[in-house]
Structure formats: C-alpha cells, structure tokens
C-alpha cells in the first residue's frame, strides 16, 4: 500500500494566510505523508525569494486587536504596516517560526511546491523571482497528484 498523500491549494499571499500551507505541509511531511502544495494567484507571493508579506485587519473582524479600532481608522494610511509590525512582534515573542523558516522546513522535507504556470504568466513573474526547487505546472498536473490524495485542502 502506498503512503498517505496531502494536496494543498494555496491562493492567498498575506502574512496570516502564509502559515497554514507551510505548517500543514511540513507537519504532514514529518508524519510521513507525501505532500504537494499548488500555489496559484496571490499564493505565488509565498514562493518569491523576497517576500514582503503584510497583514491587515480590514475585512477580518476575527483578528484579535489589543484595543478596539473602528473600521474607518483601519483604512487609514500606515495602519497595514502597523498591523503587520504588531503581528510579527507578537509571533516572535511567542516563539512562532517565521514564514521563511517554515518554507525551508517544507523544502528540506521534500514537499512539492508547484507554481501555477497560468498565473505565473498572467502576473509576468519569472523563475528568477522564485525560490529554487519550484516546479511550474498547470492545474491538470496538480490534479494527477490531488486525485489520489487522502486529504485535499484549499487555503
């Protein structure tokens, strides 16, 4: 019998949405799963050599805030940078690994990282923009793996 497989589709490119695919992917790989993550649309930001990921509370009412901030104030210039800084400081204080560290764990664990070729072309990205080891393929190639996966996730 073949080992278990995990297929993840990563579509978001913000700091808070960068964690789930890398945490789940590296954990599954450590548990012996074969893992592939298909990065499409804004998820491609997670494969860039130079990530500049941000977080915002706008549109995310569940984001814990140290004090209540009215929605209108959250839209002011500089608030996104402040929110990103606050989140990074909190993660560091709590000992949470960085996105870069988690991505490296995935690379070391042979997690397959696939960049959606259509989206790469759409956004005029170059392989020079991306980390080493990325595979470029269309959705059909990912479905070959995902169709036989034990678990499929859309993040």
NORZI-V370299 format. One line per field, one symbol per residue. ss: DSSP state (H for helix, E for strand, C for the rest). psi: psi as a letter, one per 30 degrees, with the letter a starting at -180 (. if undefined). burial: 1 if it has 9 or more other ideal C-beta (glycine too) atoms within 8 Angstrom, else 0. Layout:
ss = ???
psi = ???
burial = ???
This chain:
ss = CCCCEEEEEECCCCHHHHHHHHHHHHHHHHCCCEEEEEECHHHHHHHECCCCCCCCCCCCCCCCCCCCCCHHHHCCCCHHHHHHHHHHHHHHHCCCCCHHHHHHHHHHCCCEEEEEHHHHHHCCCCHHHECCCCEEECHHHHHHHHCCCCEEEEC
psi = klllkkkkjjfkhleeffeeeeeeeeeeefgglkkkkjklbffffffkejkiklkkfkgiffkkkflkkkeeeffkkfeeeeeeeeeeeeeeeggklleeeeeeeeefghkkjkkjeeeeeeghllffflllgkkklleeeefeeefgkekkkj.
burial = 00011111111111111111111111011000111111110011111100101111100000100000100001000011001101110010000000100110111010111111111100001000011001001010110011001011101
